[in-house]
Amino acid sequence: MAFRLPPLPYAADALAPHVSARTLELHHGKHHQAYVDTTNKLVAGTALDGLDLVEVIRRAKALGDDKLRNQAGQVWNHSFFWQCMAPGGGQPTGPMAERIEADFGGFDAFAKAFTEEAVVHFASGWAWLVMRGDKLEVVSLHDGDSPVAYDGVRPVLTLDVWEHAYYLDYQNKRPAFVEAFLNNLVDWEFAAENLDGAGAQRANQRP
Ligand code: MN
């Protein structure tokens, strides 16, 4: 038994022109696939074989196995990230809008904080909107680190800011990619579902 590459929840050209079909084909079909394959190789025959993906990430962290933690984290992070986008994007409404208003002082302040975290993050990583306790927070994590590895941190929304996520479409202009994501790609309905605290399970899988 092994982990699998989850299908994209939309066609490869569905997010164009903000994310091109070529970028999505490579990012999902090559990069995400490679994280799945490497995770399967690292887990095979170990005591972690047969555990679900979130549990593998948490155990790898506890064991100090940074290679597996990053690879398995990347499998989960990408599986979550695809669901964070939808053609057309939009603005948060209802409870999600109210939470952003309460915790950031409005959408513009949230967007500013998220953009700063995504743009300033050095080298490879991810920008996250998470819940810690009842409060929404913007954080960034390095390499394949994942919020599901941390007690009490629950994922709501993420953006991949590794160069492979945007280089073909934006070259070195990471701020333009972040702006396109916030303005045209975020699936706020998916983010709102994650206010129930169960976001980790929405990208989890059993081998
Ligand atoms: Mn990626």
Residues whose N, C-alpha, C, O or C-beta is under 5 A from the ligand:
A	BS01	MN	D160 W162 A165
